[in-house]
Structure formats: structure tokens, C-alpha cells
């Protein structure tokens, strides 16, 4: 008889639970808007006890999900490319380096120059000038030149010049009479005492000059050193811009999937809380039926409080990570749209990485290593210049010109055409330093180049370790997901069995809550494994230099990729 009453009590509790579940389902169907993340959670190990006893999503009006903004990873990256401060600074540095590279070519450009000078030398009026002495002299000098530095280290220039000289001479008053007497002519006075005679002469010249170092300063390695370094600095700035973009994308991908895990944790803990509240409702029905002691309710009440506190912490973490993603991506903060909810599928992919192959690709394409390689080339330019600086200075100079003279400029230039005169000059200049300063400079440049070699070797070993760890993380995360899937299935079955045992009075709420906690932990471990997998894949893409291509990001202006 006692067993009969017990059976009826269990049957009545089951009917009440079923009716309550049907009522809950009816209310869920009548809701106009489903829970925001219901579709996303469909394949993420959703807690399943019985079809009629699915936990209901709480109204989001009390949580931060009220204003959750669904966002895709590509949208975050696209916004960051336009607004991320670190990338903007790198682009500005590259623009400055491009300007410096263009300015460095100024030393090899043709230079057109010219000058005009006027000079007058004259005696004062109260000064007595000796016969045939110079009273005044007016000289006009004009020159036009075209020249440039040569890649061999020398200089060449071409000149076109004109000198016009007008001289005033003091001629004695009787000079003409004396000349006439000597010629047997009548002695007549020509002019007045102290006449001034003007003598005009012009000289034109066309010439060229070549100056060439024979030891120190010889060769393009020295002559074009600044230009080469400016080009290398531009290449380094370009690589650093791409590196800044890679780091930005890697950080955003990492933060995005950490944010997605935070949202996943919020959903999972909310469902776990709803499940505990469902158990509280069932326990109260047991109490009313007199089949459970009062202590059973205390166990559920404590678990509900604990899960509510855990949910609150998860919601706070979600808000913090949302703000962090907004800051890094340059997104504005809306007081209502604070929380971001990733809309990508929270699952692992089929990516497969080989350690040796990834290491080989990283040594070739990792932009940190490329930056060091370019810096080494710049240091080799310094080494070449410093080594050349230890040589003595020996410069050869050669110049030549065609000269023409005449009473006026026209006559002078006509004389050049007739090659009436020429100038040729050759010379050597020698200089040697008596100190060891040049040698010290050479030794310092060698030390700086060797330091770059050390840094590259250390960075290669660091990248090798990072690649190995990331590949292992990908492989381990995939296994963790598989194990978590199996654990979720078992934990779900255990929770269902424990609940049925509770309904049959063969268990208690402590054991039911324990089984539910095991299911919760299994789901959280699975989510953590998925996030770790995504983060490790992003790390490998960054190390191998493929992350920009993976997400279609170009950090350089259109047509300027290199």
C-alpha cells in the first residue's frame, strides 16, 4: 500500500512537470522575438534534458544583451584598417620615408645655375692720373652652368661665360699733335686737355670641368650610399606598415574569438541558471506533494545564487571585451550599443599545419625577419662607406674651354666659332689623415652589422618555438573539442538520468546540481578549446606572413604594394 501511494505521487509529479513544460513551451512559441543567440547555439552542445523540459532563455531586458550589436569579424577588421591608431602611425612613417627617398635623389640631379656680376673701379675727380693711366674700369661678368654629381663619385659641369670690360684711359691733350708731327702732318690740337679715351674688350668662353676621386669616394657604393639607404628605409617602413597591419589583424582575430567565447559563456551560464530554476520549480512541486524534505530546496537555492553570480561576472566580462574590441577597431561607443555579439560560427575549422613547412615559410615570409634583412643591407652600405673612408684622398681634375675675344660680345662669340683660342687644365689633389678615426668608424659599422646577425638568429629561434607551440595548440585544441563533445553527451545523459532518479526519489538535489555542473563545465571546456584553436590558427597565419591575404587586407595605398 505504501509503495502504491509512492507510485501515485511520482506519477502526479510527472504529470505536473509535463503540464508545466507544455505551458512553458506554449509561452515560448507565442513570443514575437526569439532569443538573440538561439540559432547560434543550436550546434554548440546545447543542454538537452527532455524535449518538453528545455530551459527557457530569460528576457534580455535585464542584461547587457538588450543592446547587443551583432558583428562579423570582417567588419571589425575593415573598420580597424581605416581607424586603428597603430596602423595610422605606421602609414604616416612610411609616407615620410617615401618623401625622404625622393629627396635623396637630389644629389644626382642636374643643376642649372647662373650669375651676373658688375664691378666698377674708378679714381676720384681730385686725383691726378698719370698720362695713359686708368681712370676707371667697368667689368660685367655673366656665366651659365649645368652640372651634376656622377654615380662614380665625381662631378661634371659645363659652363658658358662672357666678360665685357670697358676701360677709361687718361689721354694727354697734345698727344694727337705729337702723333701728327711725327707723321709730317700739320700740328693741330685734337680734343681738349685731359681727354678720356674708352677701350672696350669682350671675352667669351665655353668649357667643361670634371673632378673624379681616384681612391676615397670612388664608386657607386659610396656616391649613392645615401640614396640606397633612403630606399632601404622606405622598404623597412613599408614592411613595418604591413607588420603593424598583421599585428593589428592578429590581435583583432584573437580578441574577436575571446569575445565570442565570452558571449558563449554568457549563453551557457544563462541556460545552466534556467535549468537550476527549473529544478527549483520541480522541487517545490515535490515539497507540496510531501515527497521531498525542505533541505532539498536550500541546495537548489544556493546553486541558483551561485549561478546568477557567475552569469553576472560573465556578462561583465562580455561588456569589457566588447569595449576593448571597439577601442582597437576604432569603433565609436554608443551608450546603448555597448555589447558586441560575434555572429561567426563558433566552431573549429579543417586547417592543418605542418611544423617544418610552416617554419620554412616563416623564415621566408615573416615580416619581422624581412625587416631585419633590410636593416642588414642598410648596415652593409655603412660598412662599405666606412671601409672606403680609410683610403687616402686622391682627386683628379680636368677642365678645358674654347675662348674667343673681340671688341664686343658678338665678336667674342664669333671668335669662339673660329676656335681662335683654348684653355686646358689638369691637376691632382692628395690628402691623407694621420689619425685612426676612419678605422674606428669602420669597426663600429662592422659591430652594428654583426648585432643584426645576432638578432636575426635569435628571432628565427623564437619564431621556430612559436610555430611549434602554435601547431601543437591547433592539434591539441582539435582533440580537446572532440573529447569535450563526448563529455557533453555523457554529461547530458547523466544529468537526465539523475533528474529522473530525483523524480523517483532515488536521488537528491545535490546530486542533480552536481550533474548539471558537470554538463556546464563540459560545455565551457568545449568553448574554451574552440577559442584556443582559433587563436592558435591566427598566430600561425601571423608567423607565416599569410594573415593579411587570409582576411584580404592591404595596408598600402592602391598600386603601391611591394
Number of C-alpha atoms within 10 A of each C-alpha: 6 6 8 8 10 14 13 11 18 18 14 15 21 17 12 14 19 14 13 17 19 15 13 16 17 11 11 15 11 9 9 7 8 13 15 15 17 12 10 14 16 10 11 18 20 18 23 18 18 10 10 16 17 18 23 18 17 13 11 13 9 8 14 18 23 15 17 19 16 14 14 15 16 15 10 21 25 16 15 25 20 13 16 20 16 17 23 18 13 21 22 14 17 22 15 13 21 18 13 17 21 13 12 18 15 13 16 16 12 14 13 13 11 12 10 12 10 11 10 12 11 12 12 9 8 6 8 11 16 12 14 13 12 19 22 17 18 15 17 15 17 15 17 15 17 15 19 17 20 20 16 17 19 20 17 18 18 18 18 17 18 22 21 21 19 17 19 18 21 20 22 16 17 18 16 16 17 15 13 16 12 11 10 9 11 10 15 13 14 13 15 11 13 15 14 19 14 14 12 16 17 22 23 27 23 21 18 18 18 18 20 20 20 20 16 20 22 20 18 13 20 23 20 21 18 18 20 20 22 22 20 20 21 23 21 23 22 25 23 21 25 23 23 21 27 26 18 22 26 23 17 22 23 21 19 28 22 24 25 25 23 26 25 25 23 22 20 25 25 23 22 23 27 20 22 24 18 19 21 21 16 21 24 15 18 23 15 11 13 11 17 19 12 13 10 17 21 14 17 22 15 11 21 21 13 13 20 17 14 17 22 17 13 21 23 17 17 27 22 16 21 27 18 17 24 20 16 20 23 18 16 11 13 9 8 11 16 21 28 25 24 26 14 15 13 19 15 18 13 6 10 10 17 11 18 12 10 19 23 13 15 24 19 13 16 22 23 20 19 19 20 17 16 18 19 20 15 21 20 18 21 24 22 16 21 21 19 20 20 19 18 16 17 17 19 15 17 15 17 17 20 20 23 24 23 18 15 16 18 13 17 23 21 15 20 21 13 11 12 13 14 14 12 12 10 12 10 13 11 12 11 11 12 8 8 9 12 17 16 13 18 19 15 15 21 18 14 15 20 14 12 16 15 10 12 19 12 12 16 17 12 11 21 20 14 17 26 17 16 24 22 17 19 25 16 15 22 20 13 20 22 14 14 23 18 13 19 26 16 15 23 23 16 18 24 18 16 22 24 16 15 21 22 18 14 10 15 20 23 15 16 24 22 14 21 24 19 19 28 24 18 24 26 20 19 26 27 20 25 25 25 24 28 23 23 23 25 23 23 26 22 24 26 22 22 18 21 20 11 11 14 12 17 16 23 16 8 7 6 9 10 7
